[in-house]
Amino acid sequence: MKEQDLIDLGFERTDFDEPPFGHYYTYEFDRHLCLISSDSTDSDWWVELFDYQTFRIYDIEELKLFIELIQRNVRKDTL
């Protein structure tokens, strides 16, 4: 996965306050569910659920499917 893939999917960039940590990206579905990327100092970009590091998504096509699945199934009454 590339940094531009995250940007193209609508992830928002966040810069760390102190160097040399760089930046990372987040994608919020609602106030309870968020994806977070590795930071720019990592050699590979990956994404995981915020505060739940049990799995990581490295493949852009799998990430697109995951986002689509969540977006189709988020209860609108909980937003």
N, CA, C and O atoms as CSV, one atom per row, in Angstrom:
chain,resi,resn,atom,element,x,y,z
A,1,MET,N,N,0.851,-1.163,0.000
A,1,MET,CA,C,0.000,0.000,0.000
A,1,MET,C,C,0.904,1.235,0.000
A,1,MET,O,O,1.977,1.241,0.602
A,2,LYS,N,N,0.451,2.255,-0.675
A,2,LYS,CA,C,1.211,3.497,-0.771
A,2,LYS,C,C,0.497,4.614,-0.009
A,2,LYS,O,O,-0.707,4.549,0.236
A,3,GLU,N,N,1.252,5.618,0.352
A,3,GLU,CA,C,0.684,6.768,1.052
A,3,GLU,C,C,-0.422,7.410,0.210
A,3,GLU,O,O,-1.455,7.810,0.746
A,4,GLN,N,N,-0.212,7.508,-1.097
A,4,GLN,CA,C,-1.210,8.123,-1.974
A,4,GLN,C,C,-2.518,7.332,-1.966
A,4,GLN,O,O,-3.588,7.917,-2.135
A,5,ASP,N,N,-2.451,6.017,-1.775
A,5,ASP,CA,C,-3.670,5.201,-1.677
A,5,ASP,C,C,-4.530,5.674,-0.509
A,5,ASP,O,O,-5.748,5.793,-0.636
A,6,LEU,N,N,-3.893,5.941,0.620
A,6,LEU,CA,C,-4.630,6.411,1.800
A,6,LEU,C,C,-5.269,7.765,1.534
A,6,LEU,O,O,-6.419,7.998,1.904
A,7,ILE,N,N,-4.533,8.642,0.904
A,7,ILE,CA,C,-5.051,9.966,0.562
A,7,ILE,C,C,-6.245,9.832,-0.389
A,7,ILE,O,O,-7.269,10.489,-0.201
A,8,ASP,N,N,-6.112,8.991,-1.394
A,8,ASP,CA,C,-7.180,8.792,-2.378
A,8,ASP,C,C,-8.450,8.221,-1.746
A,8,ASP,O,O,-9.553,8.499,-2.216
A,9,LEU,N,N,-8.302,7.428,-0.686
A,9,LEU,CA,C,-9.467,6.851,-0.004
A,9,LEU,C,C,-10.112,7.817,0.989
A,9,LEU,O,O,-11.153,7.503,1.566
A,10,GLY,N,N,-9.513,8.974,1.191
A,10,GLY,CA,C,-10.105,9.969,2.077
A,10,GLY,C,C,-9.555,9.964,3.487
A,10,GLY,O,O,-10.150,10.564,4.382
A,11,PHE,N,N,-8.427,9.296,3.706
A,11,PHE,CA,C,-7.792,9.333,5.021
A,11,PHE,C,C,-7.282,10.750,5.285
A,11,PHE,O,O,-6.876,11.455,4.361
A,12,GLU,N,N,-7.307,11.157,6.550
A,12,GLU,CA,C,-6.836,12.489,6.932
A,12,GLU,C,C,-5.456,12.384,7.563
A,12,GLU,O,O,-5.205,11.520,8.403
A,13,ARG,N,N,-4.581,13.264,7.151
A,13,ARG,CA,C,-3.202,13.273,7.640
A,13,ARG,C,C,-3.122,13.963,9.003
A,13,ARG,O,O,-3.770,14.983,9.237
A,14,THR,N,N,-2.325,13.391,9.885
A,14,THR,CA,C,-2.024,13.991,11.180
A,14,THR,C,C,-0.509,13.997,11.343
A,14,THR,O,O,0.145,12.965,11.188
A,15,ASP,N,N,0.041,15.160,11.655
A,15,ASP,CA,C,1.479,15.283,11.867
A,15,ASP,C,C,1.793,15.188,13.357
A,15,ASP,O,O,1.088,15.759,14.189
A,16,PHE,N,N,2.853,14.466,13.680
A,16,PHE,CA,C,3.311,14.415,15.061
A,16,PHE,C,C,3.902,15.765,15.430
A,16,PHE,O,O,4.445,16.468,14.579
A,17,ASP,N,N,3.793,16.125,16.706
A,17,ASP,CA,C,4.309,17.413,17.169
A,17,ASP,C,C,5.832,17.472,17.173
A,17,ASP,O,O,6.423,18.535,16.984
A,18,GLU,N,N,6.458,16.320,17.391
A,18,GLU,CA,C,7.907,16.313,17.514
A,18,GLU,C,C,8.552,15.423,16.462
A,18,GLU,O,O,8.091,14.309,16.214
A,19,PRO,N,N,9.623,15.919,15.843
A,19,PRO,CA,C,10.370,15.066,14.922
A,19,PRO,C,C,11.075,13.972,15.715
A,19,PRO,O,O,11.282,14.175,16.911
A,20,PRO,N,N,11.445,12.870,15.169
A,20,PRO,CA,C,11.462,12.511,13.759
A,20,PRO,C,C,10.286,11.624,13.384
A,20,PRO,O,O,10.391,10.852,12.431
A,21,PHE,N,N,9.180,11.708,14.093
A,21,PHE,CA,C,8.101,10.740,13.936
A,21,PHE,C,C,7.270,10.912,12.679
A,21,PHE,O,O,6.597,9.966,12.268
A,22,GLY,N,N,7.289,12.067,12.057
A,22,GLY,CA,C,6.602,12.228,10.785
A,22,GLY,C,C,5.105,12.406,10.921
A,22,GLY,O,O,4.641,13.274,11.660
A,23,HIS,N,N,4.331,11.569,10.195
A,23,HIS,CA,C,2.891,11.704,10.167
A,23,HIS,C,C,2.234,10.340,9.970
A,23,HIS,O,O,2.891,9.352,9.643
A,24,TYR,N,N,0.914,10.319,10.181
A,24,TYR,CA,C,0.113,9.115,9.974
A,24,TYR,C,C,-1.245,9.547,9.455
A,24,TYR,O,O,-1.512,10.744,9.347
A,25,TYR,N,N,-2.114,8.589,9.130
A,25,TYR,CA,C,-3.427,8.888,8.564
A,25,TYR,C,C,-4.525,8.191,9.356
A,25,TYR,O,O,-4.323,7.107,9.904
A,26,THR,N,N,-5.685,8.826,9.408
A,26,THR,CA,C,-6.850,8.217,10.048
A,26,THR,C,C,-8.060,8.308,9.121
A,26,THR,O,O,-8.145,9.177,8.254
A,27,TYR,N,N,-8.984,7.386,9.335
A,27,TYR,CA,C,-10.235,7.346,8.588
A,27,TYR,C,C,-11.327,7.034,9.596
A,27,TYR,O,O,-11.366,5.932,10.143
A,28,GLU,N,N,-12.212,7.984,9.849
A,28,GLU,CA,C,-13.271,7.804,10.836
A,28,GLU,C,C,-14.582,7.425,10.166
A,28,GLU,O,O,-15.064,8.111,9.265
A,29,PHE,N,N,-15.148,6.310,10.631
A,29,PHE,CA,C,-16.483,5.904,10.173
A,29,PHE,C,C,-17.547,6.623,10.993
A,29,PHE,O,O,-18.524,7.135,10.447
A,30,ASP,N,N,-17.351,6.656,12.279
A,30,ASP,CA,C,-18.222,7.369,13.216
A,30,ASP,C,C,-17.389,7.671,14.449
A,30,ASP,O,O,-16.176,7.461,14.435
A,31,ARG,N,N,-18.003,8.152,15.503
A,31,ARG,CA,C,-17.226,8.561,16.680
A,31,ARG,C,C,-16.644,7.383,17.459
A,31,ARG,O,O,-15.841,7.583,18.370
A,32,HIS,N,N,-17.036,6.172,17.114
A,32,HIS,CA,C,-16.556,4.995,17.826
A,32,HIS,C,C,-15.616,4.112,17.016
A,32,HIS,O,O,-14.943,3.255,17.589
A,33,LEU,N,N,-15.552,4.293,15.722
A,33,LEU,CA,C,-14.805,3.384,14.858
A,33,LEU,C,C,-13.884,4.170,13.930
A,33,LEU,O,O,-14.332,5.018,13.159
A,34,CYS,N,N,-12.593,3.873,14.020
A,34,CYS,CA,C,-11.594,4.622,13.268
A,34,CYS,C,C,-10.487,3.683,12.806
A,34,CYS,O,O,-10.084,2.772,13.529
A,35,LEU,N,N,-10.004,3.919,11.593
A,35,LEU,CA,C,-8.818,3.238,11.093
A,35,LEU,C,C,-7.627,4.169,11.269
A,35,LEU,O,O,-7.760,5.386,11.144
A,36,ILE,N,N,-6.464,3.595,11.559
A,36,ILE,CA,C,-5.250,4.387,11.707
A,36,ILE,C,C,-4.123,3.687,10.956
A,36,ILE,O,O,-4.012,2.461,10.980
A,37,SER,N,N,-3.296,4.478,10.294
A,37,SER,CA,C,-2.198,3.905,9.503
A,37,SER,C,C,-0.924,3.842,10.334
A,37,SER,O,O,-0.833,4.394,11.431
A,38,SER,N,N,0.057,3.145,9.766
A,38,SER,CA,C,1.405,3.229,10.303
A,38,SER,C,C,1.879,4.667,10.102
A,38,SER,O,O,1.236,5.443,9.395
A,39,ASP,N,N,3.003,5.019,10.725
A,39,ASP,CA,C,3.501,6.375,10.508
A,39,ASP,C,C,4.517,6.398,9.370
A,39,ASP,O,O,4.981,5.358,8.902
A,40,SER,N,N,4.839,7.582,8.951
A,40,SER,CA,C,5.672,7.752,7.766
A,40,SER,C,C,7.110,7.284,7.960
A,40,SER,O,O,7.866,7.210,6.991
A,41,THR,N,N,7.499,6.970,9.184
A,41,THR,CA,C,8.851,6.460,9.411
A,41,THR,C,C,8.926,4.956,9.166
A,41,THR,O,O,10.021,4.400,9.080
A,42,ASP,N,N,7.775,4.290,9.053
A,42,ASP,CA,C,7.746,2.855,8.770
A,42,ASP,C,C,8.021,2.637,7.282
A,42,ASP,O,O,7.638,3.461,6.452
A,43,SER,N,N,8.675,1.544,6.949
A,43,SER,CA,C,9.014,1.305,5.538
A,43,SER,C,C,7.804,0.876,4.708
A,43,SER,O,O,7.783,1.096,3.497
A,44,ASP,N,N,6.805,0.274,5.333
A,44,ASP,CA,C,5.585,-0.145,4.644
A,44,ASP,C,C,4.377,0.529,5.286
A,44,ASP,O,O,4.318,0.681,6.506
A,45,TRP,N,N,3.414,0.932,4.457
A,45,TRP,CA,C,2.170,1.483,4.975
A,45,TRP,C,C,1.204,0.341,5.245
A,45,TRP,O,O,1.089,-0.580,4.436
A,46,TRP,N,N,0.515,0.394,6.368
A,46,TRP,CA,C,-0.522,-0.560,6.726
A,46,TRP,C,C,-1.568,0.175,7.541
A,46,TRP,O,O,-1.342,1.300,7.985
A,47,VAL,N,N,-2.720,-0.468,7.737
A,47,VAL,CA,C,-3.833,0.149,8.459
A,47,VAL,C,C,-4.381,-0.857,9.452
A,47,VAL,O,O,-4.428,-2.056,9.177
A,48,GLU,N,N,-4.795,-0.359,10.615
A,48,GLU,CA,C,-5.453,-1.196,11.616
A,48,GLU,C,C,-6.590,-0.412,12.253
A,48,GLU,O,O,-6.663,0.810,12.119
A,49,LEU,N,N,-7.469,-1.113,12.940
A,49,LEU,CA,C,-8.512,-0.438,13.707
A,49,LEU,C,C,-7.857,0.265,14.879
A,49,LEU,O,O,-7.015,-0.321,15.560
A,50,PHE,N,N,-8.228,1.505,15.123
A,50,PHE,CA,C,-7.652,2.259,16.228
A,50,PHE,C,C,-7.908,1.549,17.545
A,50,PHE,O,O,-9.026,1.124,17.836
A,51,ASP,N,N,-6.865,1.432,18.323
A,51,ASP,CA,C,-6.929,0.847,19.660
A,51,ASP,C,C,-7.265,-0.645,19.641
A,51,ASP,O,O,-7.754,-1.193,20.629
A,52,TYR,N,N,-6.999,-1.289,18.511
A,52,TYR,CA,C,-7.267,-2.725,18.368
A,52,TYR,C,C,-6.243,-3.273,17.379
A,52,TYR,O,O,-6.516,-3.366,16.182
A,53,GLN,N,N,-5.085,-3.629,17.874
A,53,GLN,CA,C,-3.967,-3.974,17.011
A,53,GLN,C,C,-3.852,-5.470,16.718
A,53,GLN,O,O,-2.748,-5.956,16.473
A,54,THR,N,N,-4.950,-6.205,16.736
A,54,THR,CA,C,-4.906,-7.642,16.524
A,54,THR,C,C,-4.620,-8.019,15.075
A,54,THR,O,O,-4.051,-9.080,14.817
A,55,PHE,N,N,-5.000,-7.177,14.138
A,55,PHE,CA,C,-4.730,-7.470,12.728
A,55,PHE,C,C,-4.348,-6.186,12.012
A,55,PHE,O,O,-4.631,-5.084,12.483
A,56,ARG,N,N,-3.708,-6.347,10.875
A,56,ARG,CA,C,-3.332,-5.211,10.038
A,56,ARG,C,C,-3.700,-5.514,8.594
A,56,ARG,O,O,-3.652,-6.658,8.141
A,57,ILE,N,N,-4.067,-4.463,7.894
A,57,ILE,CA,C,-4.372,-4.575,6.470
A,57,ILE,C,C,-3.220,-3.931,5.706
A,57,ILE,O,O,-2.915,-2.753,5.895
A,58,TYR,N,N,-2.590,-4.714,4.847
A,58,TYR,CA,C,-1.462,-4.240,4.033
A,58,TYR,C,C,-1.838,-4.036,2.573
A,58,TYR,O,O,-1.159,-3.299,1.859
A,59,ASP,N,N,-2.896,-4.669,2.127
A,59,ASP,CA,C,-3.286,-4.662,0.726
A,59,ASP,C,C,-4.368,-3.613,0.468
A,59,ASP,O,O,-5.385,-3.589,1.162
A,60,ILE,N,N,-4.159,-2.764,-0.507
A,60,ILE,CA,C,-5.103,-1.679,-0.794
A,60,ILE,C,C,-6.462,-2.200,-1.214
A,60,ILE,O,O,-7.478,-1.618,-0.836
A,61,GLU,N,N,-6.515,-3.268,-1.979
A,61,GLU,CA,C,-7.808,-3.812,-2.410
A,61,GLU,C,C,-8.584,-4.367,-1.215
A,61,GLU,O,O,-9.801,-4.198,-1.138
A,62,GLU,N,N,-7.906,-5.015,-0.300
A,62,GLU,CA,C,-8.571,-5.510,0.911
A,62,GLU,C,C,-9.052,-4.348,1.771
A,62,GLU,O,O,-10.125,-4.422,2.371
A,63,LEU,N,N,-8.266,-3.279,1.835
A,63,LEU,CA,C,-8.678,-2.094,2.595
A,63,LEU,C,C,-9.928,-1.473,1.982
A,63,LEU,O,O,-10.849,-1.092,2.705
A,64,LYS,N,N,-9.969,-1.369,0.663
A,64,LYS,CA,C,-11.158,-0.823,-0.010
A,64,LYS,C,C,-12.396,-1.661,0.319
A,64,LYS,O,O,-13.460,-1.114,0.610
A,65,LEU,N,N,-12.256,-2.976,0.272
A,65,LEU,CA,C,-13.381,-3.866,0.602
A,65,LEU,C,C,-13.817,-3.697,2.056
A,65,LEU,O,O,-15.013,-3.661,2.346
A,66,PHE,N,N,-12.864,-3.595,2.958
A,66,PHE,CA,C,-13.171,-3.422,4.371
A,66,PHE,C,C,-13.941,-2.119,4.602
A,66,PHE,O,O,-14.951,-2.108,5.306
A,67,ILE,N,N,-13.467,-1.036,4.014
A,67,ILE,CA,C,-14.142,0.259,4.164
A,67,ILE,C,C,-15.554,0.193,3.598
A,67,ILE,O,O,-16.495,0.682,4.223
A,68,GLU,N,N,-15.710,-0.402,2.430
A,68,GLU,CA,C,-17.030,-0.530,1.811
A,68,GLU,C,C,-17.973,-1.343,2.695
A,68,GLU,O,O,-19.131,-0.968,2.878
A,69,LEU,N,N,-17.488,-2.433,3.232
A,69,LEU,CA,C,-18.303,-3.284,4.095
A,69,LEU,C,C,-18.765,-2.530,5.345
A,69,LEU,O,O,-19.934,-2.606,5.723
A,70,ILE,N,N,-17.870,-1.824,5.967
A,70,ILE,CA,C,-18.228,-1.061,7.167
A,70,ILE,C,C,-19.214,0.056,6.812
A,70,ILE,O,O,-20.222,0.229,7.497
A,71,GLN,N,N,-18.936,0.802,5.764
A,71,GLN,CA,C,-19.812,1.911,5.382
A,71,GLN,C,C,-21.232,1.439,5.086
A,71,GLN,O,O,-22.196,2.123,5.431
A,72,ARG,N,N,-21.369,0.277,4.449
A,72,ARG,CA,C,-22.704,-0.240,4.132
A,72,ARG,C,C,-23.457,-0.711,5.362
A,72,ARG,O,O,-24.684,-0.805,5.335
A,73,ASN,N,N,-22.744,-1.009,6.440
A,73,ASN,CA,C,-23.379,-1.639,7.587
A,73,ASN,C,C,-23.366,-0.828,8.871
A,73,ASN,O,O,-23.848,-1.310,9.896
A,74,VAL,N,N,-22.836,0.375,8.852
A,74,VAL,CA,C,-22.874,1.234,10.045
A,74,VAL,C,C,-24.314,1.680,10.267
A,74,VAL,O,O,-24.971,2.201,9.366
A,75,ARG,N,N,-24.779,1.464,11.478
A,75,ARG,CA,C,-26.146,1.896,11.813
A,75,ARG,C,C,-26.202,3.413,11.831
A,75,ARG,O,O,-25.452,4.060,12.562
A,76,LYS,N,N,-27.075,3.970,11.040
A,76,LYS,CA,C,-27.182,5.432,10.924
A,76,LYS,C,C,-27.702,6.072,12.201
A,76,LYS,O,O,-27.426,7.245,12.450
A,77,ASP,N,N,-28.452,5.329,13.022
A,77,ASP,CA,C,-28.990,5.888,14.250
A,77,ASP,C,C,-27.929,6.006,15.353
A,77,ASP,O,O,-28.205,6.554,16.420
A,78,THR,N,N,-26.715,5.492,15.098
A,78,THR,CA,C,-25.665,5.595,16.103
A,78,THR,C,C,-24.659,6.690,15.792
A,78,THR,O,O,-23.741,6.926,16.578
A,79,LEU,N,N,-24.816,7.359,14.660
A,79,LEU,CA,C,-23.848,8.399,14.272
A,79,LEU,C,C,-24.022,9.632,15.102
A,79,LEU,O,O,-23.296,10.609,14.917
